Amino acid sequence: MTRAGGATLVALALWACDPRTTRPPFGPYPQAATVILDAPAARVIPEIAAWVAAESLRVAVASPRDAYLETWWFDTRTQRSRRDDRDVADLGSTIKLRCWADPWVPGTTQLMVEVVHRTAYDPSLAPREREVVVPAGHEGEKLVARLIEAMGKRLGTVERR
């Protein structure tokens, strides 16, 4: 192979490996609800995006390629979405959903859904450090349970964890 041909191959390889992703640099909290769905990962995020929109939540990021979805901040009392938590009047009732849909065994997906809220306005902390998983019985937890039930009905559930 010529030097020019080798350089072309390297350039093509680098171009094909796009390191950009919509996924955050962190994974879900260990408390995230987890279910194995009977559908490929590429199908799960569009289904979740449609369901979330029908529930009046605004989607901030939905990427079937990255198998990730994140909503805007959503006030469970007023049923209104906010792009930024600076606009949030009630931190306790305002949540954010994040969904990771990872391929499992062929044809199935492990879906992990976390629901968080912020406990304080503290700009000295990184955004993720201000978030905590909602407590048991919170409206956000109930929303996640409905989401998982709906995905199970639409796609089929293999296992719930």
The 8 nearest C-alpha neighbors of each residue, nearest first, counted from 0:
[[1, 4, 5, 2, 3, 6, 8, 7],
 [2, 0, 4, 3, 5, 6, 7, 8],
 [1, 3, 5, 4, 6, 0, 7, 8],
 [4, 2, 6, 1, 5, 7, 0, 8],
 [5, 3, 7, 1, 6, 2, 0, 8],
 [6, 4, 8, 2, 7, 3, 1, 9],
 [5, 7, 3, 9, 8, 4, 10, 2],
 [6, 8, 4, 10, 5, 9, 11, 3],
 [9, 7, 11, 5, 10, 6, 12, 4],
 [8, 10, 12, 6, 7, 11, 13, 5],
 [11, 9, 7, 13, 8, 12, 14, 6],
 [12, 10, 14, 8, 13, 9, 15, 7],
 [11, 13, 9, 15, 14, 10, 8, 16],
 [14, 12, 10, 16, 15, 11, 9, 17],
 [13, 15, 11, 12, 16, 10, 17, 9],
 [16, 14, 12, 13, 17, 11, 10, 18],
 [17, 15, 13, 14, 18, 12, 11, 19],
 [16, 18, 19, 15, 14, 13, 20, 12],
 [19, 17, 16, 20, 15, 13, 14, 21],
 [20, 18, 17, 21, 22, 16, 65, 23],
 [21, 19, 22, 65, 18, 23, 17, 64],
 [20, 22, 23, 65, 62, 19, 60, 67],
 [23, 21, 20, 67, 24, 65, 25, 66],
 [22, 24, 25, 21, 26, 20, 67, 27],
 [23, 25, 22, 26, 21, 20, 127, 27],
 [26, 24, 23, 27, 22, 127, 28, 99],
 [27, 25, 28, 24, 23, 99, 22, 29],
 [26, 28, 31, 113, 29, 25, 111, 112],
 [27, 29, 30, 31, 26, 113, 132, 25],
 [30, 28, 31, 27, 32, 113, 26, 111],
 [31, 29, 28, 32, 113, 132, 27, 33],
 [32, 30, 113, 112, 29, 28, 111, 27],
 [31, 33, 112, 111, 113, 30, 34, 160],
 [34, 32, 111, 160, 110, 31, 159, 112],
 [33, 35, 159, 110, 160, 109, 158, 36],
 [36, 34, 109, 158, 157, 108, 156, 110],
 [37, 35, 156, 108, 157, 107, 38, 155],
 [36, 38, 107, 155, 156, 154, 157, 106],
 [37, 39, 107, 106, 36, 154, 108, 40],
 [40, 38, 106, 107, 41, 42, 108, 102],
 [39, 41, 108, 43, 42, 102, 100, 101],
 [40, 42, 63, 39, 43, 66, 44, 64],
 [43, 41, 40, 39, 44, 45, 46, 38],
 [42, 44, 46, 40, 45, 41, 47, 100],
 [43, 45, 47, 46, 63, 42, 48, 66],
 [46, 44, 48, 47, 43, 42, 49, 63],
 [47, 45, 43, 49, 44, 48, 50, 42],
 [46, 48, 44, 50, 49, 45, 51, 43],
 [49, 47, 45, 51, 46, 50, 44, 52],
 [48, 50, 52, 46, 47, 51, 45, 53],
 [49, 51, 47, 53, 52, 48, 46, 54],
 [52, 50, 54, 48, 53, 56, 49, 47],
 [51, 53, 55, 49, 56, 54, 50, 48],
 [52, 54, 50, 51, 55, 49, 56, 48],
 [53, 55, 51, 52, 56, 50, 49, 78],
 [56, 54, 52, 53, 57, 51, 78, 79],
 [57, 55, 52, 51, 54, 80, 73, 58],
 [58, 56, 71, 70, 80, 52, 59, 55],
 [57, 59, 70, 60, 71, 69, 56, 61],
 [58, 60, 70, 71, 69, 57, 61, 68],
 [61, 59, 69, 68, 58, 62, 70, 21],
 [62, 60, 68, 67, 69, 63, 44, 58],
 [61, 63, 65, 64, 67, 66, 68, 60],
 [62, 64, 66, 41, 44, 65, 61, 67],
 [65, 63, 62, 66, 41, 67, 20, 40],
 [64, 66, 62, 67, 63, 20, 21, 22],
 [67, 65, 63, 100, 64, 62, 99, 44],
 [68, 66, 99, 62, 65, 98, 61, 22],
 [69, 67, 61, 98, 60, 97, 62, 44],
 [68, 70, 97, 60, 59, 96, 58, 98],
 [71, 69, 58, 59, 96, 57, 95, 72],
 [70, 72, 82, 59, 57, 81, 58, 80],
 [71, 73, 95, 81, 94, 80, 82, 93],
 [74, 72, 80, 93, 94, 79, 75, 71],
 [75, 73, 93, 78, 76, 79, 92, 77],
 [74, 76, 78, 92, 77, 93, 73, 138],
 [77, 75, 74, 78, 92, 93, 79, 138],
 [76, 78, 79, 74, 75, 73, 80, 92],
 [79, 77, 75, 74, 76, 73, 80, 55],
 [80, 78, 77, 74, 73, 81, 56, 75],
 [79, 81, 73, 72, 71, 57, 56, 74],
 [82, 80, 72, 83, 71, 73, 86, 79],
 [81, 83, 71, 72, 80, 84, 59, 86],
 [82, 84, 85, 81, 86, 72, 71, 87],
 [83, 85, 87, 86, 72, 81, 82, 90],
 [86, 84, 83, 87, 120, 88, 81, 82],
 [87, 85, 84, 83, 88, 81, 82, 72],
 [88, 86, 84, 85, 89, 90, 81, 93],
 [87, 89, 90, 86, 85, 93, 84, 74],
 [90, 88, 91, 87, 92, 93, 74, 76],
 [91, 89, 93, 92, 117, 118, 87, 88],
 [92, 90, 89, 93, 116, 118, 117, 94],
 [91, 93, 75, 74, 90, 89, 94, 76],
 [94, 92, 74, 73, 90, 91, 116, 75],
 [95, 93, 116, 73, 72, 115, 74, 114],
 [94, 96, 72, 115, 114, 70, 71, 73],
 [97, 95, 114, 70, 69, 113, 98, 94],
 [96, 98, 69, 113, 68, 112, 114, 95],
 [99, 97, 112, 68, 67, 111, 69, 100],
 [98, 100, 67, 111, 110, 66, 101, 112],
 [101, 99, 110, 66, 40, 109, 108, 67],
 [100, 102, 109, 108, 40, 99, 103, 110],
 [103, 101, 108, 40, 109, 107, 104, 100],
 [102, 104, 108, 107, 109, 101, 105, 106],
 [103, 105, 107, 106, 102, 108, 109, 39],
 [106, 104, 107, 103, 102, 39, 108, 38],
 [105, 107, 39, 38, 104, 37, 108, 103],
 [108, 106, 37, 38, 39, 103, 104, 36],
 [109, 107, 102, 103, 36, 40, 101, 35],
 [108, 110, 35, 101, 100, 103, 34, 102],
 [111, 109, 100, 34, 33, 99, 108, 35],
 [110, 112, 33, 99, 32, 98, 31, 109],
 [113, 111, 98, 32, 31, 97, 33, 110],
 [114, 112, 31, 97, 96, 27, 32, 115],
 [113, 115, 96, 95, 132, 139, 133, 94],
 [116, 114, 132, 131, 133, 95, 94, 130],
 [115, 117, 94, 130, 131, 93, 133, 95],
 [118, 116, 130, 129, 119, 90, 131, 115],
 [117, 119, 90, 116, 129, 91, 130, 120],
 [120, 118, 117, 121, 129, 90, 130, 91],
 [119, 121, 122, 118, 117, 129, 85, 84],
 [120, 122, 123, 119, 124, 129, 125, 126],
 [121, 123, 124, 120, 125, 126, 129, 119],
 [122, 124, 121, 125, 120, 126, 129, 128],
 [125, 123, 122, 121, 128, 126, 129, 127],
 [124, 126, 128, 127, 129, 123, 122, 121],
 [125, 127, 129, 128, 124, 130, 122, 121],
 [128, 126, 130, 129, 125, 124, 131, 25],
 [127, 129, 125, 126, 130, 124, 131, 117],
 [130, 128, 126, 127, 117, 124, 118, 125],
 [131, 129, 117, 127, 128, 116, 115, 118],
 [132, 130, 115, 116, 117, 133, 129, 118],
 [131, 133, 115, 114, 134, 116, 130, 113],
 [132, 134, 115, 116, 131, 137, 114, 135],
 [135, 133, 137, 136, 132, 140, 131, 139],
 [136, 134, 137, 133, 140, 138, 141, 132],
 [135, 137, 134, 140, 138, 141, 139, 133],
 [138, 136, 140, 139, 135, 134, 133, 141],
 [139, 137, 141, 140, 142, 136, 75, 92],
 [140, 138, 142, 137, 141, 114, 143, 94],
 [139, 141, 143, 137, 142, 138, 144, 136],
 [140, 142, 138, 144, 139, 143, 145, 137],
 [141, 143, 139, 145, 140, 144, 146, 138],
 [144, 142, 146, 140, 145, 141, 147, 139],
 [143, 145, 141, 147, 142, 146, 148, 140],
 [146, 144, 148, 142, 143, 147, 149, 141],
 [147, 145, 143, 149, 144, 148, 150, 142],
 [148, 146, 150, 144, 149, 145, 151, 143],
 [147, 149, 145, 151, 146, 150, 144, 152],
 [150, 148, 146, 152, 151, 147, 145, 153],
 [151, 149, 153, 147, 152, 148, 154, 146],
 [152, 150, 155, 156, 148, 149, 154, 153],
 [151, 153, 149, 150, 155, 154, 148, 156],
 [154, 152, 150, 151, 155, 149, 46, 148],
 [155, 153, 151, 150, 152, 37, 38, 36],
 [156, 154, 151, 37, 152, 36, 153, 157],
 [157, 155, 36, 151, 37, 158, 35, 154],
 [156, 158, 35, 36, 37, 155, 159, 34],
 [159, 157, 35, 156, 34, 160, 36, 33],
 [160, 158, 34, 35, 33, 157, 156, 32],
 [159, 33, 34, 158, 32, 35, 111, 31]]
